[in-house]
Amino acid sequence: MKDVGSKPETRRSARASCVLHAPDHCITRLREANTDKGDALKTARVAGILAAKRTDELIPLCHPLPIYRADIDFELADTSVKVIAIVETIVPTGVEMEALTAASLAALTLYDMLKPHCQPAELRITDTHLEEKKGGKSQFGRALRVAATARVIVLSDTVAAGRKPDTAGRAVEAALQKSGFTEIGYTVIPDEPDQLRAELDAALDAGVALIMTVGGTGVSPRDCTVETVTPYLQQPLPGLMEAARAFGQRRTPYAALSRGVAGYARNNSLIVTCPGSKGGASETLAAIQPALIHLIEVCRPGKPHAGGYQ
């Protein structure tokens, strides 16, 4: 099964449908709740809901998901009935298969309850497809539509001294490249406030859209990132790091120890401070990446963007 543990949870929904074709007298039986086995529509509705909740038991590589909503509806025509399934949840992966399974099983239940009343060739299930899905990267963009500049500043005494390679900063750099950032500056400095201030001033003077520091957000005596960055923040965005810490805390008990800060500095540059471990930095970016893209593309300090959130 695919690992979805590094993806943030978002509200997910999917709508799927299929069509059962049947003789007109069978459709009449559906309308009148009159088949030999009982009320076919009510039975099919329950079957579809159960199918949505047990999709992972039917399709081998589907993840088991908590289903928050599963609805089955029917649109009856003269010689057909359209089965519509809607499934919703809040998880790191989509519910398309749950919706498709729900629609299919509901249609199969109708087939089973109508087959005593007609010939097998008169019943057909067609047009099974996904009509719509929402949530995840298809709704909350994780890549810029127009390229923007970025700067990665790694703070580590040991990396700067050449005693170990940098993995966290390079992971952030790679993730930014994948998100559509270009001209990504990269530098490694020791945990020294003066050197960090010099790097920040240079990036801000150049109008870099996103500045990400990596390291120095913990509680050791040499960790100076938070104290150095905070005076630069003209419009703090505490929610970004709250989201990052909440995301990380579900994966490691040490995420709460990060004191990271974020916000807008001069020239509308966005500064985000990440932990110094590869896992911590990657999880921070995974948690806030859709928000970062949104901030870079459409938000400016003190100027709410038109149209509201997508």
C-alpha positions in Angstrom: 0.0 0.0 0.0 1.1 3.5 -0.7 2.4 5.5 2.3 0.1 8.5 2.8 1.4 9.2 6.3 3.3 12.3 5.2 0.3 13.9 3.6 -1.9 16.4 5.5 -5.5 15.6 6.3 -8.1 17.5 4.4 -11.8 17.2 3.9 -12.3 14.8 1.0 -15.4 14.1 -1.0 -16.3 12.1 -4.1 -19.4 11.7 -6.2 -19.8 8.6 -8.4 -22.6 7.1 -10.4 -23.7 4.3 -12.6 -26.9 3.4 -14.6 -29.0 0.3 -14.4 -31.1 -0.3 -17.5 -34.3 -2.3 -17.0 -37.7 -2.9 -18.6 -40.3 -0.3 -17.7 -42.3 -2.8 -15.6 -39.2 -3.3 -13.4 -38.8 0.4 -12.9 -42.5 0.5 -11.9 -41.7 -2.1 -9.2 -38.9 0.1 -7.9 -41.2 3.1 -7.7 -43.8 1.0 -5.9 -41.3 -0.8 -3.6 -42.8 -4.1 -5.0 -40.3 -6.8 -5.8 -40.4 -10.4 -4.6 -37.5 -9.6 -2.2 -39.0 -6.3 -0.9 -38.2 -2.6 -1.3 -35.3 -2.7 -3.7 -34.4 1.0 -3.4 -34.1 0.9 0.4 -32.1 -2.3 0.3 -29.8 -0.9 -2.3 -29.2 2.3 -0.4 -28.1 0.3 2.7 -25.9 -1.9 0.5 -24.2 1.1 -1.0 -23.5 2.7 2.4 -22.1 -0.6 3.7 -19.9 -0.9 0.6 -18.5 2.6 1.1 -17.5 1.6 4.7 -15.9 -1.7 3.6 -14.1 -0.8 0.4 -10.7 -1.6 1.8 -11.9 -5.2 2.4 -13.0 -5.5 -1.2 -10.2 -3.8 -3.1 -6.8 -5.0 -1.8 -4.7 -1.9 -1.9 -7.3 0.6 -0.7 -6.6 2.3 2.6 -9.1 1.7 5.5 -10.8 5.1 6.0 -13.2 6.5 8.6 -16.3 7.4 6.5 -18.0 10.6 7.8 -20.8 10.6 5.2 -22.1 8.1 2.7 -25.3 8.8 0.8 -27.0 6.9 -2.0 -29.6 8.5 -4.2 -31.6 7.3 -7.2 -32.9 9.1 -10.3 -35.6 6.9 -12.0 -36.4 7.3 -15.7 -38.8 5.2 -17.8 -36.3 2.3 -18.5 -33.3 3.1 -16.3 -32.3 4.2 -12.8 -29.2 6.3 -12.1 -27.4 5.4 -8.9 -25.5 8.3 -7.3 -23.1 7.8 -4.4 -21.6 10.6 -2.3 -18.8 9.9 0.2 -17.0 12.3 2.5 -14.3 12.1 5.2 -11.3 14.0 6.5 -8.1 12.0 5.8 -4.8 12.2 3.8 -6.1 10.3 0.8 -9.1 10.4 -1.5 -12.5 8.6 -1.3 -13.0 8.0 -5.0 -12.9 4.2 -4.7 -15.4 4.3 -1.8 -17.8 6.3 -3.9 -17.4 4.1 -7.0 -17.8 0.9 -4.9 -20.9 2.3 -3.2 -22.5 3.1 -6.5 -21.6 -0.2 -8.0 -22.8 -2.3 -5.1 -26.1 -0.4 -4.9 -26.6 -1.0 -8.6 -25.8 -4.7 -8.2 -28.3 -5.0 -5.4 -31.0 -3.5 -7.6 -30.0 -6.0 -10.3 -30.3 -8.9 -7.9 -33.8 -7.8 -6.7 -35.1 -7.2 -10.2 -33.7 -10.3 -12.0 -36.7 -12.5 -10.9 -39.0 -10.1 -12.8 -37.3 -10.1 -16.3 -34.8 -11.8 -18.6 -31.1 -11.5 -17.8 -30.4 -9.7 -21.1 -32.9 -7.0 -20.1 -30.7 -5.8 -17.2 -27.5 -3.9 -17.8 -25.3 -1.8 -15.6 -23.4 0.9 -17.5 -21.5 4.2 -17.3 -19.9 3.6 -13.9 -17.7 6.7 -13.4 -16.4 9.3 -11.0 -18.4 12.6 -11.4 -16.5 14.8 -9.0 -13.9 14.8 -6.3 -12.8 17.5 -3.9 -10.0 17.9 -1.4 -6.3 17.1 -1.5 -3.9 18.5 -4.1 -6.7 18.6 -6.8 -8.4 21.4 -4.8 -5.6 22.8 -2.6 -2.7 23.6 -5.0 0.7 22.4 -4.1 2.5 24.0 -7.1 2.8 27.6 -8.1 1.1 28.6 -11.3 3.7 31.4 -11.8 7.3 30.7 -10.7 8.6 32.6 -7.6 12.0 32.9 -6.0 13.1 31.3 -2.7 16.0 31.1 -0.4 17.0 28.2 1.9 19.2 29.1 4.8 20.5 26.1 6.8 21.8 26.8 10.4 24.0 24.1 11.8 27.4 24.3 13.5 28.3 20.7 12.5 27.2 21.0 8.8 28.9 24.4 8.5 32.1 22.9 9.8 31.9 20.0 7.4 31.4 17.3 10.1 28.2 16.0 8.5 26.2 16.5 5.3 23.1 18.5 5.2 19.9 16.5 4.5 17.2 18.7 5.9 18.0 21.8 3.8 18.4 19.8 0.6 15.0 18.1 1.3 13.4 21.5 1.6 15.2 22.8 -1.5 13.9 19.7 -3.5 10.4 20.2 -2.3 10.4 23.9 -3.3 11.7 23.0 -6.7 8.8 20.5 -7.1 6.4 23.2 -6.0 7.5 25.5 -8.8 9.9 27.8 -7.1 12.9 28.9 -9.2 16.2 30.6 -8.5 16.4 28.9 -5.2 19.3 30.2 -3.2 21.0 27.8 -0.8 23.5 28.5 1.9 24.8 26.9 5.1 25.9 28.9 8.1 26.7 28.2 11.7 24.3 29.1 14.5 25.3 32.7 14.6 22.8 35.5 14.8 24.9 38.0 13.0 25.4 35.7 10.0 21.7 34.9 9.9 20.8 38.6 9.9 23.2 39.2 7.1 21.6 36.4 5.0 18.1 37.6 5.8 18.9 41.2 4.9 20.4 40.1 1.6 17.4 38.0 0.7 14.9 40.7 1.7 16.8 43.4 -0.2 16.6 41.1 -3.2 12.9 40.8 -2.8 13.0 37.0 -2.5 9.4 35.7 -2.2 10.0 32.9 0.3 12.8 32.5 2.8 13.0 29.3 4.6 15.4 28.8 7.5 16.3 25.2 8.5 17.6 24.6 12.0 17.9 26.5 15.2 14.3 26.4 16.3 14.9 24.1 19.3 15.9 24.8 22.9 19.6 24.3 22.9 21.9 27.2 23.9 23.1 27.7 20.3 19.6 27.7 18.8 19.2 31.4 17.7 16.9 31.3 14.7 13.6 32.3 16.4 15.1 35.2 18.4 16.9 36.4 15.3 14.0 36.1 12.8 11.1 37.4 15.1 12.1 41.1 14.8 11.9 40.9 11.0 8.2 39.7 11.1 6.0 42.7 10.3 2.9 40.5 10.1 3.4 37.2 12.0 1.4 34.2 10.8 1.3 32.0 13.9 -1.2 29.6 12.4 1.4 28.3 10.0 3.6 26.9 12.7 0.7 25.8 14.8 -0.4 23.7 11.9 3.1 22.4 11.4 3.5 21.4 15.1 0.1 19.7 15.2 1.0 17.8 12.0 4.4 16.7 13.4 3.1 15.9 16.9 1.0 13.1 15.4 4.2 11.6 14.1 6.7 12.3 16.8 6.3 13.4 20.5 9.2 15.9 20.0 7.4 18.2 17.4 6.0 20.3 20.2 9.6 21.3 21.2 10.0 23.4 18.0 9.7 27.1 18.6 9.4 27.9 14.9 7.8 31.2 13.7 6.6 32.5 10.4 5.3 35.7 8.8 5.7 38.5 6.3 8.8 40.7 6.5 9.6 43.8 4.4 9.0 43.8 0.6 6.2 41.2 1.1 8.8 38.4 1.6 7.5 35.4 3.6 9.8 33.9 6.2 9.2 30.4 7.6 11.5 28.7 10.1 11.8 24.9 10.0 13.4 22.4 12.4 16.9 21.2 11.6 16.1 17.5 11.2 15.1 16.1 7.7 11.9 14.6 9.1 10.9 17.8 11.0 11.7 20.1 8.0 9.9 17.8 5.5 6.8 17.4 7.8 6.7 21.2 8.3 6.6 21.8 4.6 4.1 19.0 4.0 1.8 20.5 6.6 1.8 24.1 5.3 2.6 23.7 1.6 -0.9 24.5 0.3 -1.1 27.5 2.6 2.4 28.7 1.4 1.3 28.4 -2.2 -1.8 30.4 -1.5 0.1 33.1 0.4 2.7 33.5 -2.4 0.1 33.6 -5.2 -2.8 35.6 -3.9 -2.2 37.1 -0.4 -0.5 40.4 0.6 -0.2 41.9 4.0 -3.2 44.0 4.8 -4.8 43.5 1.4 -7.3 40.6 1.5 -7.5 39.1 -2.0 -10.7 39.2 -4.0 -12.9 36.2 -4.4 -12.3 34.4 -1.1 -10.6 31.1 -0.6 -10.9 28.5 -3.3 
